[in-house]
Amino acid sequence: MEDHGVRAVVLESGCPSYAPGDVIRFHGAFVDKEHSGALCMVALNAIYPFVYAARRGGSVKDGPVQCPDCSECVRFRIERLD
């Protein structure tokens, strides 16, 4: 089965831990800590299904994926690195 690199890019943020343009990179099942910013567990829960699909070669949602923390909304774009 294919295993692509994936990145999540912050588009908008009301969270003090993220700023627009921040990136989280994934290689296989792991976070690339050397090339990633902070990773909140709530945000990871929101983006995980899309990261997994992209990693396995599936289609990636065009629109943003939103973290469900209502008071500190963060919107991500998920990109497969081919």
A tleap script that builds the chain and sets N, CA, C and O, in Angstrom:
source leaprc.protein.ff14SB
mol = sequence {
  NMET GLU ASP HIE GLY VAL ARG ALA VAL VAL
  LEU GLU SER GLY CYS PRO SER TYR ALA PRO
  GLY ASP VAL ILE ARG PHE HIE GLY ALA PHE
  VAL ASP LYS GLU HIE SER GLY ALA LEU CYS
  MET VAL ALA LEU ASN ALA ILE TYR PRO PHE
  VAL TYR ALA ALA ARG ARG GLY GLY SER VAL
  LYS ASP GLY PRO VAL GLN CYS PRO ASP CYS
  SER GLU CYS VAL ARG PHE ARG ILE GLU ARG
  LEU CASP
}
set mol.1.N position { 0.843 -1.181 0.000 }
set mol.1.CA position { 0.000 0.000 0.000 }
set mol.1.C position { 0.890 1.246 0.000 }
set mol.1.O position { 1.953 1.271 0.620 }
set mol.2.N position { 0.435 2.261 -0.699 }
set mol.2.CA position { 1.188 3.514 -0.785 }
set mol.2.C position { 1.326 4.166 0.589 }
set mol.2.O position { 0.494 3.962 1.474 }
set mol.3.N position { 2.370 4.940 0.750 }
set mol.3.CA position { 2.575 5.685 1.988 }
set mol.3.C position { 3.190 7.034 1.633 }
set mol.3.O position { 4.406 7.146 1.476 }
set mol.4.N position { 2.354 8.051 1.506 }
set mol.4.CA position { 2.777 9.390 1.115 }
set mol.4.C position { 3.081 10.253 2.336 }
set mol.4.O position { 2.532 10.043 3.417 }
set mol.5.N position { 3.957 11.220 2.140 }
set mol.5.CA position { 4.135 12.253 3.148 }
set mol.5.C position { 2.937 13.183 3.100 }
set mol.5.O position { 2.322 13.353 2.048 }
set mol.6.N position { 2.607 13.777 4.216 }
set mol.6.CA position { 1.445 14.665 4.304 }
set mol.6.C position { 1.829 15.860 5.163 }
set mol.6.O position { 2.638 15.744 6.084 }
set mol.7.N position { 1.241 17.006 4.853 }
set mol.7.CA position { 1.407 18.153 5.745 }
set mol.7.C position { 0.056 18.811 5.974 }
set mol.7.O position { -0.824 18.796 5.114 }
set mol.8.N position { -0.075 19.381 7.149 }
set mol.8.CA position { -1.241 20.164 7.522 }
set mol.8.C position { -0.752 21.595 7.703 }
set mol.8.O position { 0.162 21.857 8.486 }
set mol.9.N position { -1.367 22.510 6.974 }
set mol.9.CA position { -0.975 23.916 7.016 }
set mol.9.C position { -2.091 24.710 7.691 }
set mol.9.O position { -3.260 24.570 7.330 }
set mol.10.N position { -1.737 25.537 8.665 }
set mol.10.CA position { -2.723 26.368 9.357 }
set mol.10.C position { -3.137 27.505 8.433 }
set mol.10.O position { -2.301 28.274 7.959 }
set mol.11.N position { -4.453 27.602 8.183 }
set mol.11.CA position { -4.993 28.684 7.350 }
set mol.11.C position { -5.436 29.872 8.200 }
set mol.11.O position { -5.163 31.026 7.868 }
set mol.12.N position { -6.121 29.573 9.294 }
set mol.12.CA position { -6.613 30.605 10.212 }
set mol.12.C position { -6.490 30.068 11.623 }
set mol.12.O position { -6.566 28.859 11.837 }
set mol.13.N position { -6.300 30.956 12.587 }
set mol.13.CA position { -6.179 30.475 13.960 }
set mol.13.C position { -6.622 31.518 14.976 }
set mol.13.O position { -6.257 32.691 14.896 }
set mol.14.N position { -7.420 31.056 15.933 }
set mol.14.CA position { -7.758 31.853 17.103 }
set mol.14.C position { -7.062 31.280 18.327 }
set mol.14.O position { -7.338 31.684 19.457 }
set mol.15.N position { -6.162 30.340 18.094 }
set mol.15.CA position { -5.452 29.640 19.168 }
set mol.15.C position { -4.059 30.245 19.346 }
set mol.15.O position { -3.369 30.496 18.358 }
set mol.16.N position { -3.639 30.481 20.578 }
set mol.16.CA position { -2.311 31.056 20.777 }
set mol.16.C position { -1.162 30.109 20.412 }
set mol.16.O position { -0.012 30.538 20.319 }
set mol.17.N position { -1.467 28.831 20.207 }
set mol.17.CA position { -0.420 27.861 19.856 }
set mol.17.C position { -0.171 27.756 18.356 }
set mol.17.O position { 0.825 27.166 17.938 }
set mol.18.N position { -1.056 28.315 17.545 }
set mol.18.CA position { -0.921 28.224 16.089 }
set mol.18.C position { -1.048 29.595 15.446 }
set mol.18.O position { -1.800 30.450 15.913 }
set mol.19.N position { -0.302 29.788 14.367 }
set mol.19.CA position { -0.408 31.011 13.555 }
set mol.19.C position { -0.597 30.582 12.100 }
set mol.19.O position { -0.123 29.514 11.710 }
set mol.20.N position { -1.276 31.389 11.296 }
set mol.20.CA position { -1.399 31.045 9.883 }
set mol.20.C position { -0.024 30.789 9.272 }
set mol.20.O position { 0.926 31.537 9.504 }
set mol.21.N position { 0.059 29.724 8.493 }
set mol.21.CA position { 1.320 29.343 7.872 }
set mol.21.C position { 2.084 28.275 8.630 }
set mol.21.O position { 2.998 27.664 8.076 }
set mol.22.N position { 1.726 28.033 9.904 }
set mol.22.CA position { 2.378 26.949 10.652 }
set mol.22.C position { 2.110 25.623 9.952 }
set mol.22.O position { 1.067 25.438 9.324 }
set mol.23.N position { 3.066 24.699 10.069 }
set mol.23.CA position { 2.980 23.418 9.363 }
set mol.23.C position { 3.239 22.272 10.330 }
set mol.23.O position { 4.087 22.359 11.219 }
set mol.24.N position { 2.481 21.193 10.132 }
set mol.24.CA position { 2.738 19.921 10.804 }
set mol.24.C position { 2.952 18.902 9.694 }
set mol.24.O position { 2.082 18.727 8.841 }
set mol.25.N position { 4.098 18.229 9.696 }
set mol.25.CA position { 4.422 17.239 8.661 }
set mol.25.C position { 4.350 15.832 9.237 }
set mol.25.O position { 4.719 15.579 10.384 }
set mol.26.N position { 3.863 14.932 8.400 }
set mol.26.CA position { 3.744 13.529 8.760 }
set mol.26.C position { 4.506 12.695 7.742 }
set mol.26.O position { 4.420 12.938 6.538 }
set mol.27.N position { 5.249 11.713 8.231 }
set mol.27.CA position { 5.922 10.729 7.382 }
set mol.27.C position { 5.465 9.366 7.861 }
set mol.27.O position { 5.810 8.932 8.960 }
set mol.28.N position { 4.686 8.696 7.027 }
set mol.28.CA position { 4.091 7.447 7.466 }
set mol.28.C position { 3.177 7.724 8.640 }
set mol.28.O position { 2.406 8.684 8.621 }
set mol.29.N position { 3.259 6.896 9.652 }
set mol.29.CA position { 2.394 7.034 10.819 }
set mol.29.C position { 2.956 8.001 11.866 }
set mol.29.O position { 2.405 8.116 12.961 }
set mol.30.N position { 4.039 8.691 11.537 }
set mol.30.CA position { 4.720 9.513 12.536 }
set mol.30.C position { 4.717 10.992 12.177 }
set mol.30.O position { 4.694 11.366 11.004 }
set mol.31.N position { 4.741 11.828 13.220 }
set mol.31.CA position { 4.912 13.267 13.050 }
set mol.31.C position { 6.395 13.526 12.839 }
set mol.31.O position { 7.231 13.030 13.593 }
set mol.32.N position { 6.718 14.304 11.813 }
set mol.32.CA position { 8.099 14.704 11.559 }
set mol.32.C position { 8.407 15.871 12.489 }
set mol.32.O position { 8.184 17.029 12.135 }
set mol.33.N position { 8.914 15.568 13.669 }
set mol.33.CA position { 9.114 16.582 14.706 }
set mol.33.C position { 10.121 17.656 14.308 }
set mol.33.O position { 10.016 18.797 14.757 }
set mol.34.N position { 11.089 17.304 13.475 }
set mol.34.CA position { 12.097 18.283 13.058 }
set mol.34.C position { 11.531 19.352 12.139 }
set mol.34.O position { 12.068 20.458 12.075 }
set mol.35.N position { 10.454 19.039 11.426 }
set mol.35.CA position { 9.890 19.966 10.445 }
set mol.35.C position { 8.457 20.358 10.778 }
set mol.35.O position { 7.698 20.748 9.890 }
set mol.36.N position { 8.083 20.259 12.041 }
set mol.36.CA position { 6.718 20.564 12.458 }
set mol.36.C position { 6.709 21.515 13.637 }
set mol.36.O position { 7.654 21.590 14.422 }
set mol.37.N position { 5.608 22.236 13.730 }
set mol.37.CA position { 5.384 23.076 14.892 }
set mol.37.C position { 4.641 22.278 15.954 }
set mol.37.O position { 4.680 21.048 15.966 }
set mol.38.N position { 3.970 22.992 16.836 }
set mol.38.CA position { 3.219 22.372 17.930 }
set mol.38.C position { 2.120 21.467 17.379 }
set mol.38.O position { 1.597 21.694 16.288 }
set mol.39.N position { 1.783 20.446 18.149 }
set mol.39.CA position { 0.706 19.541 17.754 }
set mol.39.C position { -0.217 19.329 18.943 }
set mol.39.O position { 0.138 18.644 19.902 }
set mol.40.N position { -1.388 19.914 18.873 }
set mol.40.CA position { -2.402 19.798 19.910 }
set mol.40.C position { -3.192 18.507 19.680 }
set mol.40.O position { -3.519 18.180 18.540 }
set mol.41.N position { -3.494 17.786 20.731 }
set mol.41.CA position { -4.219 16.525 20.609 }
set mol.41.C position { -5.641 16.732 20.082 }
set mol.41.O position { -6.158 15.868 19.374 }
set mol.42.N position { -6.280 17.845 20.407 }
set mol.42.CA position { -7.624 18.109 19.900 }
set mol.42.C position { -7.564 18.349 18.389 }
set mol.42.O position { -8.395 17.834 17.641 }
set mol.43.N position { -6.584 19.131 17.950 }
set mol.43.CA position { -6.412 19.374 16.516 }
set mol.43.C position { -6.057 18.083 15.792 }
set mol.43.O position { -6.581 17.822 14.709 }
set mol.44.N position { -5.174 17.271 16.373 }
set mol.44.CA position { -4.812 16.001 15.744 }
set mol.44.C position { -6.036 15.116 15.566 }
set mol.44.O position { -6.185 14.465 14.532 }
set mol.45.N position { -6.902 15.087 16.552 }
set mol.45.CA position { -8.124 14.295 16.448 }
set mol.45.C position { -8.985 14.750 15.268 }
set mol.45.O position { -9.596 13.924 14.591 }
set mol.46.N position { -9.035 16.058 15.022 }
set mol.46.CA position { -9.847 16.598 13.931 }
set mol.46.C position { -9.257 16.297 12.560 }
set mol.46.O position { -9.995 15.986 11.626 }
set mol.47.N position { -7.931 16.387 12.427 }
set mol.47.CA position { -7.319 16.245 11.101 }
set mol.47.C position { -6.912 14.808 10.770 }
set mol.47.O position { -6.654 14.490 9.609 }
set mol.48.N position { -6.854 13.932 11.789 }
set mol.48.CA position { -6.337 12.573 11.591 }
set mol.48.C position { -7.007 11.813 10.441 }
set mol.48.O position { -6.285 11.237 9.627 }
set mol.49.N position { -8.329 11.774 10.323 }
set mol.49.CA position { -8.921 10.997 9.223 }
set mol.49.C position { -8.459 11.477 7.843 }
set mol.49.O position { -8.283 10.668 6.932 }
set mol.50.N position { -8.264 12.773 7.692 }
set mol.50.CA position { -7.844 13.332 6.408 }
set mol.50.C position { -6.358 13.094 6.159 }
set mol.50.O position { -5.949 12.824 5.030 }
set mol.51.N position { -5.558 13.194 7.209 }
set mol.51.CA position { -4.134 12.889 7.102 }
set mol.51.C position { -3.948 11.420 6.720 }
set mol.51.O position { -3.126 11.102 5.860 }
set mol.52.N position { -4.699 10.532 7.349 }
set mol.52.CA position { -4.583 9.102 7.063 }
set mol.52.C position { -4.977 8.803 5.619 }
set mol.52.O position { -4.283 8.056 4.929 }
set mol.53.N position { -6.075 9.374 5.165 }
set mol.53.CA position { -6.521 9.149 3.787 }
set mol.53.C position { -5.472 9.634 2.794 }
set mol.53.O position { -5.172 8.943 1.820 }
set mol.54.N position { -4.916 10.815 3.035 }
set mol.54.CA position { -3.884 11.359 2.139 }
set mol.54.C position { -2.641 10.485 2.167 }
set mol.54.O position { -2.033 10.229 1.128 }
set mol.55.N position { -2.268 10.034 3.337 }
set mol.55.CA position { -1.086 9.183 3.493 }
set mol.55.C position { -1.214 7.900 2.679 }
set mol.55.O position { -0.230 7.421 2.115 }
set mol.56.N position { -2.403 7.352 2.618 }
set mol.56.CA position { -2.638 6.095 1.909 }
set mol.56.C position { -3.018 6.287 0.449 }
set mol.56.O position { -3.407 5.330 -0.220 }
set mol.57.N position { -2.909 7.517 -0.054 }
set mol.57.CA position { -3.143 7.777 -1.465 }
set mol.57.C position { -4.567 8.129 -1.819 }
set mol.57.O position { -4.896 8.262 -2.997 }
set mol.58.N position { -5.421 8.281 -0.819 }
set mol.58.CA position { -6.818 8.643 -1.069 }
set mol.58.C position { -6.962 10.105 -1.423 }
set mol.58.O position { -6.005 10.878 -1.371 }
set mol.59.N position { -8.192 10.470 -1.787 }
set mol.59.CA position { -8.416 11.871 -2.103 }
set mol.59.C position { -8.367 12.712 -0.841 }
set mol.59.O position { -8.711 12.267 0.254 }
set mol.60.N position { -7.930 13.933 -1.040 }
set mol.60.CA position { -7.790 14.874 0.064 }
set mol.60.C position { -8.883 15.912 -0.085 }
set mol.60.O position { -9.098 16.449 -1.172 }
set mol.61.N position { -9.572 16.195 1.011 }
set mol.61.CA position { -10.639 17.185 1.009 }
set mol.61.C position { -10.088 18.534 0.567 }
set mol.61.O position { -9.064 18.986 1.079 }
set mol.62.N position { -10.769 19.182 -0.389 }
set mol.62.CA position { -10.312 20.488 -0.880 }
set mol.62.C position { -10.439 21.584 0.160 }
set mol.62.O position { -9.552 22.425 0.303 }
set mol.63.N position { -11.530 21.569 0.875 }
set mol.63.CA position { -11.790 22.637 1.833 }
set mol.63.C position { -11.003 22.459 3.114 }
set mol.63.O position { -10.364 21.428 3.321 }
set mol.64.N position { -11.050 23.457 3.967 }
set mol.64.CA position { -10.301 23.380 5.226 }
set mol.64.C position { -10.931 22.397 6.209 }
set mol.64.O position { -12.130 22.124 6.156 }
set mol.65.N position { -10.104 21.876 7.098 }
set mol.65.CA position { -10.540 21.013 8.187 }
set mol.65.C position { -10.417 21.836 9.453 }
set mol.65.O position { -9.372 22.434 9.708 }
set mol.66.N position { -11.475 21.873 10.247 }
set mol.66.CA position { -11.501 22.744 11.415 }
set mol.66.C position { -11.339 21.955 12.704 }
set mol.66.O position { -11.988 20.927 12.894 }
set mol.67.N position { -10.482 22.429 13.581 }
set mol.67.CA position { -10.357 21.886 14.925 }
set mol.67.C position { -11.645 22.209 15.679 }
set mol.67.O position { -12.152 23.324 15.557 }
set mol.68.N position { -12.193 21.268 16.455 }
set mol.68.CA position { -13.487 21.493 17.103 }
set mol.68.C position { -13.457 22.321 18.379 }
set mol.68.O position { -14.504 22.529 18.992 }
set mol.69.N position { -12.306 22.794 18.791 }
set mol.69.CA position { -12.251 23.612 20.002 }
set mol.69.C position { -12.873 24.964 19.692 }
set mol.69.O position { -12.227 25.832 19.104 }
set mol.70.N position { -14.110 25.138 20.083 }
set mol.70.CA position { -14.905 26.301 19.664 }
set mol.70.C position { -14.300 27.641 20.054 }
set mol.70.O position { -14.392 28.601 19.288 }
set mol.71.N position { -13.695 27.724 21.205 }
set mol.71.CA position { -13.184 29.022 21.649 }
set mol.71.C position { -11.863 29.391 20.988 }
set mol.71.O position { -11.467 30.556 21.014 }
set mol.72.N position { -11.177 28.419 20.397 }
set mol.72.CA position { -9.870 28.688 19.789 }
set mol.72.C position { -9.775 27.987 18.438 }
set mol.72.O position { -8.868 27.186 18.214 }
set mol.73.N position { -10.684 28.278 17.564 }
set mol.73.CA position { -10.802 27.604 16.279 }
set mol.73.C position { -9.512 27.696 15.453 }
set mol.73.O position { -8.917 28.766 15.324 }
set mol.74.N position { -9.103 26.569 14.905 }
set mol.74.CA position { -7.972 26.512 13.986 }
set mol.74.C position { -8.440 25.786 12.739 }
set mol.74.O position { -9.064 24.729 12.829 }
set mol.75.N position { -8.139 26.354 11.565 }
set mol.75.CA position { -8.494 25.723 10.292 }
set mol.75.C position { -7.218 25.306 9.576 }
set mol.75.O position { -6.273 26.086 9.458 }
set mol.76.N position { -7.203 24.053 9.095 }
set mol.76.CA position { -6.044 23.463 8.428 }
set mol.76.C position { -6.374 23.109 6.988 }
set mol.76.O position { -7.524 22.810 6.663 }
set mol.77.N position { -5.373 23.142 6.132 }
set mol.77.CA position { -5.447 22.557 4.786 }
set mol.77.C position { -4.543 21.326 4.820 }
set mol.77.O position { -3.395 21.417 5.253 }
set mol.78.N position { -5.042 20.186 4.373 }
set mol.78.CA position { -4.294 18.947 4.363 }
set mol.78.C position { -3.752 18.737 2.950 }
set mol.78.O position { -4.508 18.800 1.981 }
set mol.79.N position { -2.452 18.488 2.830 }
set mol.79.CA position { -1.805 18.325 1.520 }
set mol.79.C position { -1.000 17.041 1.481 }
set mol.79.O position { -0.215 16.768 2.389 }
set mol.80.N position { -1.192 16.254 0.436 }
set mol.80.CA position { -0.352 15.073 0.222 }
set mol.80.C position { 0.912 15.526 -0.484 }
set mol.80.O position { 0.851 16.319 -1.424 }
set mol.81.N position { 2.051 15.032 -0.039 }
set mol.81.CA position { 3.333 15.384 -0.623 }
set mol.81.C position { 3.738 14.258 -1.560 }
set mol.81.O position { 4.253 13.232 -1.114 }
set mol.82.N position { 3.512 14.441 -2.843 }
set mol.82.CA position { 3.827 13.396 -3.833 }
set mol.82.C position { 5.231 13.534 -4.345 }
set mol.82.O position { 5.663 12.741 -5.182 }
savepdb mol mol.pdb
quit
